[in-house]
Amino acid sequence: MSNIQTVATIVIVALVLLRVIGKQLQGQPVSARSLFLVPAILLVVGAANAANVLSTASASEVVLLVVNVVLLVPFGLARGASIGVTVRDGAPFQQGTWLTTTLWVVSIAERFGASLVAHAMGIPGTLSSASLMATLGVSLVVQNSVVWWRAQKLGVPMPATARRS
């Protein structure tokens, strides 16, 4: 992955994070599309990026990626549990809390810290950079699966797509 591709990936991930966190704080109706479309795109694009560099990745890079994914799963679970899920206008509605925001900050700091430690240990960051979208997608799938499960427990129908307000 070239430096330009790495910077582009970081910019795209930052913009996606701003959009996701902003929508969570603002609140939005829960729908299958709102929960799984962006994570699915991130997973597909991120997996393709990672596949392009996997053959040249060192064992330490692969271990670092696995550790990152393992660490991101509990953050996704915690964020999903921290999001308020209520009924509004007869449909499930989700809204992030101060705890959701705090968990986002901590999970981003964990990923950044892991990259710094890897760099200090001399582990190349090629696979880590290439898989950034995929790991964000994994974290969002876990988080949104918790939200989906909690919304299902409300006993109200969940639309396939959210109504525009």
Secondary structure, DSSP 4 states (H G I P E B T S, - for coil): --HHHHHHHHHHHHHHHHHHHHHHHH-EE--HHHHHHHHHHHHHHHHHHHHHHHTT--HHHHHHHHHHHHHHHHHHHHHHHHSEEEEETTEEEEE--HHHHHHHHHHHHHHHHHHHHHHHTT---HHHHHTHHHHHHHHHHHHHHHHHHHHHTTTS---SSPPP-
